[in-house]
Amino acid sequence: MATWSELAIQAPEIAAVGQALLDRHGLAYLATIRADGSPRLHPVCPFVIDGRLIVATPRTSLKAGDLLRDSRYAMHMLPGDNDAEFRIRGRVRAVADAERANVERDGPDFVKHDDFLFEYDIAEAASAYWVHVGQPGTYAVRQSWRPSGDRPSKKLKIVWRFNLRDGIEPAAFFIWLREHVWTSSAAYGCVTRAFTLTQSTHAYSTEATWPDAAARDRWQASDDFRAIPNYPGLDSPWAAQVNLEPVLYTEVVV
């Protein structure tokens, strides 16, 4: 488990999405577990004090009984610009009596003296946002994180799907893609796997693994990326030439 401040240190990009949504809305949806094992969903107002994520809960609230019986939870922030999303899961623990005074003093005005104060420890966090929303080729950037320890460093894995336009020979296009796009991205630490064909849709896909999201972003902002030539015989940018569809998934592999 990790605190909010540990999430911000170990996965700053993910934490930044969550903090921005929390600052904007001040509201999230909390899922708890009823006595019969079914889920219960509630709107809550989380806040951060001394690097810890806290929710003040009235003693009469059903969710308080859920959490006292089973401390597991899941929380999802309201969405933001570019359909930004943020979610966490983990376990709660009661704020110690010795620390209540600090929370009541520094927390929001709605915190009451007789509220339960639960700190939300984080076992997993995930964020998502869409690039080029509402435009051709829009795709989601999804990242997830768990507290590190002795785990290997996180890598960014992306899978693209292509539908080749009529008149484009797949074998020739893939050779061109390998010589220009793959070679260009490899200089920034990207490792790309071969294409596969989905027979049911006649769509081709490829998997690219980056050292991290920052490496991918550096490539896309570089002169090397802008210098990728158009596919021979076509005038539009190379991504548009193949009807690049939204990314199937993008995730941090831990």
MOQUIDA-V116468 format. One record per residue. N is the residue number from 1. PHI is phi in whole degrees, 0 to 359 (NA if undefined). PSI is psi in whole degrees, 0 to 359 (* if undefined). Layout:
{{N;PHI;PSI} {N;PHI;PSI}}
This chain:
{{1;NA;155} {2;221;156} {3;274;172} {4;299;319} {5;294;326} {6;291;323} {7;300;315} {8;297;328} {9;282;316} {10;275;333} {11;220;68} {12;298;326} {13;295;318} {14;292;314} {15;299;325} {16;296;322} {17;297;314} {18;296;318} {19;294;321} {20;297;319} {21;290;323} {22;294;318} {23;295;324} {24;285;315} {25;255;326} {26;64;20} {27;217;146} {28;211;168} {29;252;129} {30;249;130} {31;254;127} {32;238;178} {33;246;122} {34;291;171} {35;298;330} {36;273;5} {37;91;353} {38;278;158} {39;280;153} {40;231;137} {41;242;136} {42;219;145} {43;279;137} {44;223;166} {45;240;85} {46;289;157} {47;209;160} {48;248;126} {49;232;124} {50;53;40} {51;77;14} {52;239;140} {53;271;124} {54;229;146} {55;231;129} {56;273;127} {57;234;124} {58;302;146} {59;293;339} {60;273;356} {61;288;139} {62;296;326} {63;293;332} {64;296;316} {65;298;320} {66;302;312} {67;287;329} {68;290;330} {69;275;319} {70;218;113} {71;280;359} {72;287;146} {73;209;166} {74;222;144} {75;224;138} {76;229;123} {77;287;158} {78;295;148} {79;290;163} {80;229;205} {81;300;147} {82;57;32} {83;56;36} {84;298;140} {85;228;154} {86;208;134} {87;217;153} {88;221;162} {89;215;160} {90;166;219} {91;225;153} {92;257;160} {93;215;149} {94;291;138} {95;293;132} {96;298;148} {97;305;323} {98;293;341} {99;259;352} {100;300;321} {101;299;320} {102;294;318} {103;293;317} {104;293;326} {105;285;317} {106;263;348} {107;279;181} {108;296;162} {109;296;336} {110;281;354} {111;289;125} {112;256;153} {113;298;328} {114;264;7} {115;292;150} {116;289;136} {117;247;114} {118;251;133} {119;267;134} {120;259;100} {121;282;149} {122;247;122} {123;262;335} {124;202;142} {125;226;148} {126;212;148} {127;224;163} {128;204;149} {129;205;161} {130;253;139} {131;260;137} {132;58;50} {133;300;134} {134;79;6} {135;243;159} {136;301;139} {137;83;11} {138;299;147} {139;209;158} {140;264;141} {141;252;113} {142;242;133} {143;226;147} {144;223;160} {145;209;145} {146;230;154} {147;307;132} {148;285;266} {149;92;235} {150;261;18} {151;287;156} {152;294;160} {153;297;152} {154;286;146} {155;233;155} {156;259;120} {157;250;131} {158;231;136} {159;241;124} {160;255;152} {161;238;135} {162;241;139} {163;247;111} {164;284;135} {165;291;156} {166;303;139} {167;95;348} {168;264;121} {169;281;119} {170;304;314} {171;299;315} {172;294;321} {173;295;319} {174;293;325} {175;297;315} {176;298;318} {177;296;319} {178;295;318} {179;288;331} {180;250;302} {181;287;309} {182;296;319} {183;296;319} {184;297;313} {185;287;332} {186;298;329} {187;295;345} {188;252;16} {189;94;7} {190;277;137} {191;245;121} {192;248;133} {193;266;163} {194;295;161} {195;287;151} {196;233;152} {197;252;127} {198;270;108} {199;299;324} {200;293;330} {201;243;355} {202;56;34} {203;257;145} {204;253;146} {205;224;156} {206;219;152} {207;243;129} {208;240;131} {209;244;122} {210;254;154} {211;302;323} {212;191;176} {213;295;327} {214;297;323} {215;295;318} {216;299;317} {217;293;322} {218;297;320} {219;296;313} {220;293;338} {221;265;1} {222;270;163} {223;295;329} {224;299;318} {225;293;315} {226;292;338} {227;274;357} {228;299;122} {229;286;160} {230;293;152} {231;296;135} {232;309;131} {233;91;355} {234;238;152} {235;259;337} {236;279;163} {237;304;154} {238;299;324} {239;294;322} {240;288;333} {241;295;335} {242;250;11} {243;53;59} {244;297;117} {245;272;170} {246;306;147} {247;301;134} {248;294;312} {249;202;152} {250;225;125} {251;209;156} {252;274;126} {253;262;124} {254;255;*}}
